[in-house]
């Protein structure tokens, strides 16, 4: 792994490719070039509008809605929309390969880069891997095989770097690259993951899927199928230490993967009993082509929820800022509040708190504020380079200092 600006590296995998000089890969690093800005203008012909509070948070979109597969993909994180799109893209010969991740045989939460070339290999990519993952490493296989059309499934750091590299250098210029973006935040280094998982669950060895959910709880699905739910507020205080997360993740300003052709996540979909609704943000004409592959397989629903969530942000912003500023704070190993009390609090917030697009608004702003002050206090000289122009506009909405 090659370090970039002040050690900011998300291990995207491009630097590990030997088919071209490492120095060229580093030139395209998002932590060297900054988030959005010129890349957004080149993709859409403009940057997001500062006069549109929704677009400032969610990025430029052609269409947004919630959906779930009529026949969910078994053992997927949600209903499996990303997996199905990738499978259909290969079946319809829209692409020759899919750049994605398989699970490691050593740890189900760890990843192995893969260039999937058939439906079975795509099916094996289902489920999330909450660790830094070198997705782009598999571009080397596609390049050496002379592929002309590929699909890349990745986080925002992967797609920012990929789009810059494809434009800047000749290696991938003749390759049509379609992209599916995963909303991504709070990934961890592999070395930290076992330590973190043990503090979340009493049975880390049986955990198979994990997600921070809209009901203010972490849902951990175990191998026997049962789902363990832990309130955010009942986690050990030490898990709120910014230092346990990679500096690269804490310096990310594109939670919703705004340079993807289509972004597929969940935070804008209301959490309903026995439903696996996902949130789809179609961004480009290529994204429309990808969606069309599975359109007949979807149950579609309009976005729901109230946009307003400012009171929730204002109630947490001072705590966020202080946490980012206090580099040497000692964090307790004890739970912040007992689990039973945490469930009561989560239940109340689940009733009165933001839902649907309101929850997405809350989540985007929470992380935007957190990351702005992380960089401001811990990597000050990178603030101007990394922070997109819409971020200060959002901070001003809450009266927060720059």
Secondary structure per residue as TSV (DSSP state, phi and psi in degrees):
chain	resnum	aa	ss	phi	psi
A	1	X	-	360.0	130.8
A	2	X	-	-101.6	130.9
A	3	X	-	-79.7	142.9
A	4	X	-	-108.6	-145.1
A	5	X	G	-54.3	114.4
A	6	X	G	48.9	37.0
A	7	X	G	78.8	5.8
A	8	X	-	-76.4	105.7
A	9	X	-	-147.9	124.6
A	10	X	-	-97.1	11.1
A	11	X	-	53.5	47.5
A	12	X	-	-66.9	-21.4
A	13	X	S	102.4	-15.0
A	14	X	G	-65.1	-36.7
A	15	X	G	-70.0	-15.7
A	16	X	G	-87.5	-5.0
A	17	X	-	-76.7	133.6
A	18	X	-	-101.1	-1.5
A	19	X	S	-77.0	-11.8
A	20	X	S	-147.1	165.3
A	21	X	-	-63.4	138.5
A	22	X	H	-56.0	-37.8
A	23	X	H	-59.8	-31.5
A	24	X	H	-72.2	-39.0
A	25	X	H	-61.1	-44.4
A	26	X	H	-63.3	-33.3
A	27	X	H	-57.9	-30.6
A	28	X	T	-94.1	4.0
A	29	X	-	-60.1	132.8
A	30	X	H	-63.0	-28.4
A	31	X	H	-79.0	-9.8
A	32	X	H	-92.5	-35.8
A	33	X	H	-99.9	-19.2
A	34	X	-	92.1	165.4
A	35	X	S	-90.1	139.5
A	36	X	S	60.1	-123.4
A	37	X	T	55.0	-119.1
A	38	X	H	-60.6	-35.1
A	39	X	H	-65.0	-40.1
A	40	X	H	-66.5	-41.5
A	41	X	H	-61.6	-40.1
A	42	X	H	-70.4	-30.7
A	43	X	H	-79.8	-40.2
A	44	X	H	-112.2	-7.4
A	45	X	S	83.6	1.2
A	46	X	S	-166.9	164.1
A	47	X	-	-90.5	166.1
A	48	X	-	-61.1	148.9
A	49	X	-	-77.7	130.4
A	50	X	T	-74.9	-13.8
A	51	X	T	-88.7	-3.5
A	52	X	-	-117.2	100.8
A	53	X	H	-62.9	-27.4
A	54	X	H	-73.9	-46.5
A	55	X	H	-64.3	-33.4
A	56	X	H	-60.4	-34.2
A	57	X	H	-86.2	-46.0
A	58	X	H	-95.7	-10.1
A	59	X	-	84.9	178.4
A	60	X	S	-77.4	126.6
A	61	X	-	-135.0	150.7
A	62	X	S	-92.9	-27.5
A	63	X	E	-161.9	143.6
A	64	X	E	-137.3	138.5
A	65	X	E	-164.2	172.2
A	66	X	E	-110.4	155.6
A	67	X	E	-163.9	165.2
A	68	X	E	-148.4	153.7
A	69	X	E	-67.6	138.0
A	70	X	S	-62.5	-35.5
A	71	X	S	-120.9	90.2
A	72	X	-	-57.9	149.0
A	73	X	-	-74.8	123.2
A	74	X	T	-61.9	141.2
A	75	X	T	63.9	17.8
A	76	X	-	-82.0	166.7
A	77	X	S	-65.9	-41.4
A	78	X	S	-123.6	-126.7
A	79	X	S	-87.6	-13.3
A	80	X	-	98.7	27.8
A	81	X	H	-61.9	-43.9
A	82	X	H	-61.8	-44.5
A	83	X	H	-60.7	-42.9
A	84	X	H	-67.1	-41.5
A	85	X	H	-59.0	-44.8
A	86	X	H	-64.8	-41.6
A	87	X	H	-62.0	-44.9
A	88	X	H	-68.0	-34.8
A	89	X	H	-61.0	-38.0
A	90	X	H	-73.2	-44.4
A	91	X	H	-60.7	-37.2
A	92	X	T	-87.8	3.5
A	93	X	T	59.3	28.9
A	94	X	S	-69.7	-30.0
A	95	X	-	-138.1	164.1
A	96	X	S	-99.3	-19.2
A	97	X	E	-159.3	158.2
A	98	X	E	-122.8	119.3
A	99	X	E	-86.1	113.4
A	100	X	E	-154.8	-153.8
A	101	X	E	-135.4	136.4
A	102	X	E	-97.7	163.9
A	103	X	E	-81.1	143.5
A	104	X	-	-72.4	145.5
A	105	X	S	-73.3	-17.2
A	106	X	S	-81.9	-30.8
A	107	X	-	-155.7	123.1
A	108	X	T	-64.2	-19.1
A	109	X	T	-92.2	-5.1
A	110	X	S	-94.5	160.8
A	111	X	E	-123.1	156.9
A	112	X	E	-130.9	123.6
A	113	X	E	-59.8	141.8
A	114	X	E	-144.5	145.7
A	115	X	E	-106.3	94.0
A	116	X	E	-75.5	134.9
A	117	X	-	-124.5	3.7
A	118	X	S	-151.4	171.5
A	119	X	H	-63.2	-37.1
A	120	X	H	-63.6	-40.9
A	121	X	H	-68.2	-33.7
A	122	X	H	-68.9	-43.5
A	123	X	H	-55.8	-34.7
A	124	X	T	-72.8	-7.6
A	125	X	T	-87.6	-6.7
A	126	X	-	-62.1	154.2
A	127	X	S	91.7	150.9
A	128	X	-	-87.7	156.4
A	129	X	-	-129.6	98.9
A	130	X	-	-81.2	40.1
A	131	X	B	-129.3	161.1
A	132	X	-	-57.2	129.9
A	133	X	-	-134.5	129.5
A	134	X	-	-83.0	61.2
A	135	X	G	-53.1	-44.4
A	136	X	G	-69.3	-9.5
A	137	X	G	-56.7	-32.7
A	138	X	G	-73.9	-9.4
A	139	X	H	-59.3	-29.8
A	140	X	H	-61.0	-42.0
A	141	X	H	-64.8	-43.5
A	142	X	H	-63.0	-40.9
A	143	X	H	-65.3	-46.2
A	144	X	H	-69.7	-26.6
A	145	X	T	-83.1	-6.1
A	146	X	T	73.1	26.3
A	147	X	-	-63.9	143.2
A	148	X	S	-106.4	-18.4
A	149	X	E	-139.9	121.5
A	150	X	E	-135.6	159.0
A	151	X	E	-113.2	130.6
A	152	X	E	-114.9	125.9
A	153	X	E	-108.7	117.5
A	154	X	E	-159.5	174.3
A	155	X	-	-82.3	174.9
A	156	X	H	-61.5	-40.0
A	157	X	H	-62.6	-35.6
A	158	X	H	-64.9	-47.5
A	159	X	H	-75.8	-33.7
A	160	X	H	-59.8	-49.8
A	161	X	H	-65.3	-42.0
A	162	X	H	-62.1	-47.6
A	163	X	H	-63.5	-39.4
A	164	X	H	-65.4	-44.5
A	165	X	H	-64.9	-42.3
A	166	X	H	-63.9	-36.2
A	167	X	H	-75.8	-37.4
A	168	X	H	-78.3	-34.6
A	169	X	S	-121.7	162.9
A	170	X	S	-82.5	-18.5
A	171	X	T	-56.4	-41.1
A	172	X	T	-110.0	10.9
A	173	X	T	-64.1	-30.6
A	174	X	T	-90.3	5.3
A	175	X	S	-103.0	126.8
A	176	X	E	-82.0	120.0
A	177	X	E	-113.0	115.7
A	178	X	E	-98.2	146.9
A	179	X	E	-133.1	137.3
A	180	X	E	-114.9	125.3
A	181	X	E	-99.7	137.7
A	182	X	-	-104.8	125.1
A	183	X	-	-59.9	135.9
A	184	X	-	-146.0	132.0
A	185	X	-	-160.0	151.8
A	186	X	-	62.5	32.2
A	187	X	-	-68.1	165.2
A	188	X	B	-133.4	162.7
A	189	X	-	-70.9	147.1
A	190	X	H	-56.8	-37.3
A	191	X	H	-65.0	-24.5
A	192	X	H	-90.1	-23.5
A	193	X	H	-59.4	-48.9
A	194	X	H	-57.3	-40.1
A	195	X	H	-61.8	-42.9
A	196	X	H	-69.4	-45.9
A	197	X	H	-61.3	-38.3
A	198	X	H	-62.9	-25.9
A	199	X	H	-89.4	-7.1
A	200	X	H	-96.2	-39.4
A	201	X	-	-133.0	151.5
A	202	X	S	-82.4	-8.3
A	203	X	-	-132.3	65.4
A	204	X	G	-61.8	-26.9
A	205	X	G	-70.3	-21.0
A	206	X	G	-103.3	-4.1
A	207	X	E	-68.7	136.7
A	208	X	E	-125.0	-29.9
A	209	X	E	-140.2	147.3
A	210	X	E	-144.9	138.2
A	211	X	E	-153.6	142.7
A	212	X	E	-82.2	118.8
A	213	X	-	-106.6	169.4
A	214	X	T	-72.5	-8.6
A	215	X	T	-95.4	18.9
A	216	X	S	64.1	31.9
A	217	X	E	-134.6	154.0
A	218	X	E	-89.3	130.0
A	219	X	E	-105.0	121.6
A	220	X	E	-117.2	115.8
A	221	X	E	-90.8	129.8
A	222	X	E	-101.3	169.3
A	223	X	T	-63.3	-22.5
A	224	X	T	-86.2	1.9
A	225	X	S	97.8	-16.6
A	226	X	-	-76.1	151.7
A	227	X	E	-111.0	120.2
A	228	X	E	-90.5	132.8
A	229	X	E	-119.7	125.1
A	230	X	E	-122.8	121.3
A	231	X	E	-60.5	140.8
A	232	X	G	-52.1	-39.1
A	233	X	G	-73.7	-11.5
A	234	X	G	-105.6	8.5
A	235	X	S	-74.0	153.4
A	236	X	B	-56.4	141.8
A	237	X	G	-57.0	-31.8
A	238	X	G	-62.3	-19.9
A	239	X	G	-78.3	-7.1
A	240	X	G	-95.2	4.3
A	241	X	-	-72.9	116.8
A	242	X	G	-57.2	-24.8
A	243	X	G	-69.3	-13.0
A	244	X	G	-82.7	-11.8
A	245	X	S	-100.1	149.0
A	246	X	-	-59.2	142.2
A	247	X	T	-59.2	-31.2
A	248	X	T	-64.0	-44.1
A	249	X	G	-66.4	-35.7
A	250	X	G	-76.9	-5.5
A	251	X	G	-114.0	22.8
A	252	X	-	-93.4	135.5
A	253	X	-	-126.5	32.0
A	254	X	-	-143.4	62.1
A	255	X	T	-50.9	-42.1
A	256	X	T	-96.8	17.8
A	257	X	-	54.2	63.5
A	258	X	T	-75.4	-9.8
A	259	X	T	-100.2	5.6
A	260	X	S	-76.0	155.5
A	261	X	S	-69.2	-34.9
A	262	X	E	-149.1	133.5
A	263	X	E	-107.0	131.4
A	264	X	E	-126.0	117.4
A	265	X	E	-141.0	-142.9
A	266	X	S	-148.7	-19.1
A	267	X	T	-68.0	-19.5
A	268	X	T	-91.0	0.7
A	269	X	S	-100.0	130.8
A	270	X	-	-66.0	137.8
A	271	X	-	-80.4	116.1
A	272	X	-	-123.2	147.5
A	273	X	T	-56.8	132.9
A	274	X	T	60.1	21.5
A	275	X	-	-115.5	154.7
A	276	X	-	-128.3	48.8
A	277	X	-	-68.9	141.4
A	278	X	E	-119.7	163.8
A	279	X	E	-111.6	125.6
A	280	X	E	-117.2	127.4
A	281	X	E	-119.6	104.5
A	282	X	E	-86.1	124.2
A	283	X	-	-111.1	-32.7
A	284	X	S	-133.0	172.4
A	285	X	H	-62.5	-34.4
A	286	X	H	-64.6	-38.1
A	287	X	H	-61.3	-37.0
A	288	X	H	-64.6	-39.6
A	289	X	H	-63.1	-40.9
A	290	X	H	-65.8	-43.3
A	291	X	H	-62.7	-38.9
A	292	X	H	-59.9	-26.7
A	293	X	T	-60.0	-31.4
A	294	X	T	-123.3	10.2
A	295	X	G	-54.0	-40.7
A	296	X	G	-72.6	-12.1
A	297	X	G	-93.4	-1.7
A	298	X	E	-103.9	144.8
A	299	X	E	-96.2	119.8
A	300	X	E	-104.7	148.3
A	301	X	E	-143.1	146.5
A	302	X	-	-70.5	159.5
A	303	X	-	-60.0	150.2
A	304	X	-	-135.6	172.7
A	305	X	S	99.2	158.6
A	306	X	-	-90.0	137.6
A	307	X	S	-65.1	-39.2
A	308	X	-	-64.0	128.9
A	309	X	-	-151.2	17.3
A	310	X	H	-60.5	-33.9
A	311	X	H	-64.6	-35.1
A	312	X	H	-69.0	-38.7
A	313	X	H	-67.6	-45.9
A	314	X	H	-62.4	-32.6
A	315	X	H	-70.7	-19.0
A	316	X	H	-113.5	-14.0
A	317	X	H	-62.8	-41.8
A	318	X	H	-64.8	-37.1
A	319	X	H	-67.2	-39.7
A	320	X	H	-61.0	-48.7
A	321	X	H	-61.4	-44.1
A	322	X	H	-64.7	-38.4
A	323	X	H	-64.6	-39.9
A	324	X	H	-71.2	-32.4
A	325	X	H	-76.2	-35.1
A	326	X	-	-86.1	81.4
A	327	X	T	-65.0	-34.2
A	328	X	T	-99.3	16.1
A	329	X	-	-64.0	140.5
A	330	X	-	-91.3	133.0
A	331	X	-	-108.8	134.4
A	332	X	-	-74.7	153.1
A	333	X	S	-87.0	-5.4
A	334	X	S	-83.4	156.7
A	335	X	B	-66.9	144.8
A	336	X	S	-66.9	-42.2
A	337	X	S	-142.5	156.2
A	338	X	-	-58.0	154.3
A	339	X	H	-59.1	-43.4
A	340	X	H	-59.9	-44.6
A	341	X	H	-66.6	-35.0
A	342	X	H	-63.1	-39.2
A	343	X	H	-66.3	-36.9
A	344	X	H	-63.2	-47.1
A	345	X	H	-62.8	-43.5
A	346	X	H	-62.7	-37.7
A	347	X	H	-64.7	-42.2
A	348	X	H	-64.2	-47.2
A	349	X	H	-64.6	-33.0
A	350	X	H	-63.6	-29.7
A	351	X	H	-83.7	-43.5
A	352	X	H	-101.6	-12.5
A	353	X	S	-82.8	178.1
A	354	X	-	-67.0	144.8
A	355	X	-	-133.7	159.3
A	356	X	T	56.8	-127.8
A	357	X	H	-66.4	-24.0
A	358	X	H	-65.6	-39.7
A	359	X	H	-68.3	-38.8
A	360	X	H	-62.9	-43.1
A	361	X	H	-57.3	-49.1
A	362	X	H	-59.8	-47.0
A	363	X	H	-65.8	-43.0
A	364	X	H	-63.1	-47.0
A	365	X	H	-67.2	-38.7
A	366	X	H	-56.7	-49.9
A	367	X	H	-73.2	-33.4
A	368	X	H	-62.5	-46.4
A	369	X	H	-63.4	-46.3
A	370	X	H	-57.7	-46.1
A	371	X	H	-74.0	-35.0
A	372	X	H	-59.2	-47.8
A	373	X	H	-76.7	-24.7
A	374	X	H	-61.0	-50.4
A	375	X	H	-67.4	-40.2
A	376	X	H	-58.6	-42.7
A	377	X	H	-94.0	-21.0
A	378	X	H	-117.7	-11.4
A	379	X	S	-151.6	52.7
A	380	X	G	-53.7	-40.5
A	381	X	G	-71.1	-9.1
A	382	X	G	-98.5	-1.2
A	383	X	H	-59.0	-50.2
A	384	X	H	-64.2	-37.5
A	385	X	H	-71.8	-41.6
A	386	X	H	-83.3	-33.1
A	387	X	S	-84.2	122.8
A	388	X	-	-67.0	159.8
A	389	X	H	-68.7	-22.3
A	390	X	H	-78.7	-16.6
A	391	X	H	-63.2	-49.0
A	392	X	H	-59.7	-29.6
A	393	X	H	-64.9	-41.0
A	394	X	H	-70.4	-41.3
A	395	X	H	-59.2	-38.9
A	396	X	H	-63.7	-29.9
A	397	X	H	-59.0	-32.1
A	398	X	T	-99.2	4.1
A	399	X	T	68.2	28.8
A	400	X	-	-89.5	144.9
A	401	X	-	-75.2	147.4
A	402	X	-	-88.9	360.0
